Amino acid sequence: MSARPPHRARSRGVSPAVRPPARALLATLLAVSLGALAGCATLTAPGPGSRPAPSSEPAPGSPGSERPGEPSVQSPRPPPRPQSDARAASDTLLEQSRAERAVGNNTQAAASIQRALRIDPNNAALWVELGEINLAAGNRSQAASMARKALTLTAGDTELQSRAERLLRAAGSG
């Protein structure tokens, strides 16, 4: 029988010199996480038949909430999300599509317009552009469908409306 060296506890390949800082880091991360969680409030929906507790103070911003001598303060509303972000992104993709069409790459041009439509589906110019690409590819029914969609979205833009009407006539549905 062969003699075995005395068994020593192994620490999963981590040297003892590395372990204490790792434990300190772990303890710090745990403390920060618990602190962050402690600051979170859990909201529960009121049960059936439950009513909010009566308040002696009127709700802020409601009539009678102003105190004599204090100016009326309205609760701040978050600014509406600007649609210009979506429009800017779709306009960039529209220009990219037009560049692709100019060099004859209608497949890539259509892909750019479809991407733009996922970002800005109510942009009539995108629907007209995709209709024109479909017409060039021989998809007349698709082109007519795109033109009709664009016409529902033109909102008084006469130049865009006339482009959609021309597309509809060219597709043989107008």
SVG drawing of the C-alpha trace seen along z (x, -y; Angstrom):
<svg xmlns="http://www.w3.org/2000/svg" viewBox="-67 -86 71 88">
<polyline fill="none" stroke="black" stroke-width="0.4" points="0.0,0.0 1.3,-3.4 1.5,-6.2 -0.7,-9.2 0.4,-12.7 -1.7,-14.2 -5.0,-15.7 -5.2,-19.4 -8.4,-21.4 -8.4,-23.0 -10.1,-26.3 -11.3,-25.8 -8.1,-27.1 -8.2,-30.5 -5.2,-31.3 -5.7,-32.5 -4.1,-35.8 -7.0,-36.5 -9.8,-35.3 -10.1,-38.1 -10.4,-41.0 -13.0,-38.9 -15.0,-38.4 -14.7,-42.1 -15.9,-42.9 -18.8,-40.4 -19.8,-41.8 -19.7,-45.4 -21.8,-44.4 -24.3,-42.6 -24.6,-45.6 -25.1,-48.0 -27.7,-45.7 -29.6,-45.3 -29.4,-49.1 -30.9,-49.7 -33.6,-47.1 -34.5,-48.7 -35.1,-51.9 -37.6,-50.3 -41.3,-50.4 -43.7,-47.6 -46.9,-48.9 -50.0,-46.7 -53.3,-47.2 -56.2,-47.9 -58.4,-44.9 -62.1,-44.8 -64.2,-47.1 -61.3,-48.9 -61.2,-52.7 -58.4,-55.1 -58.0,-56.6 -59.9,-59.8 -57.7,-62.9 -58.4,-66.2 -56.2,-67.9 -57.5,-68.4 -55.4,-66.8 -52.6,-69.0 -53.7,-71.0 -57.4,-70.6 -59.7,-73.5 -59.3,-74.5 -55.8,-73.1 -54.2,-76.5 -53.5,-78.0 -54.1,-81.7 -51.0,-83.6 -49.3,-80.7 -49.2,-80.5 -50.9,-77.7 -48.4,-74.9 -49.3,-72.4 -47.6,-69.0 -44.9,-68.8 -45.7,-66.7 -43.1,-64.8 -42.5,-66.4 -44.1,-64.5 -41.7,-62.2 -40.6,-64.0 -41.7,-62.3 -38.8,-64.0 -36.5,-61.1 -38.5,-58.6 -38.9,-61.0 -35.2,-61.7 -34.3,-58.0 -36.9,-57.2 -35.7,-60.1 -32.2,-58.8 -33.4,-55.3 -35.4,-56.9 -32.3,-58.7 -30.4,-55.4 -33.2,-53.7 -33.1,-56.3 -29.3,-55.9 -29.8,-52.2 -32.5,-52.7 -30.2,-55.0 -27.7,-52.3 -30.3,-49.7 -30.4,-47.8 -34.2,-47.7 -34.0,-44.8 -31.8,-46.7 -33.8,-49.8 -37.0,-48.0 -35.3,-46.6 -34.3,-50.1 -37.9,-51.4 -39.4,-48.4 -37.0,-49.2 -38.0,-52.8 -41.7,-51.8 -41.1,-49.8 -39.8,-53.0 -42.3,-55.4 -45.4,-53.5 -47.5,-56.7 -45.0,-58.3 -46.9,-58.6 -43.7,-59.3 -42.3,-55.9 -45.4,-54.1 -45.2,-55.9 -41.6,-55.1 -42.2,-51.4 -45.0,-51.4 -42.8,-52.9 -40.2,-50.2 -42.9,-47.5 -44.1,-49.0 -40.6,-48.9 -40.4,-45.3 -43.6,-44.5 -45.7,-44.0 -48.7,-46.2 -51.1,-45.0 -48.6,-45.7 -47.8,-49.1 -51.5,-50.0 -52.0,-48.8 -49.0,-51.0 -50.5,-54.0 -53.8,-53.6 -52.1,-53.4 -50.2,-56.6 -53.3,-58.4 -54.8,-57.7 -51.8,-59.3 -51.1,-62.3 -52.9,-64.7 -53.1,-67.7 -49.6,-67.3 -50.7,-67.9 -47.4,-67.0 -47.3,-63.7 -51.0,-63.1 -50.4,-63.7 -47.4,-61.3 -49.6,-58.6 -52.4,-59.2 -49.9,-58.9 -48.6,-55.7 -52.1,-54.3 -52.9,-55.2 -49.6,-53.7 -50.4,-50.5 -53.6,-50.3 -55.9,-50.8 -56.7,-54.5"/>
</svg>
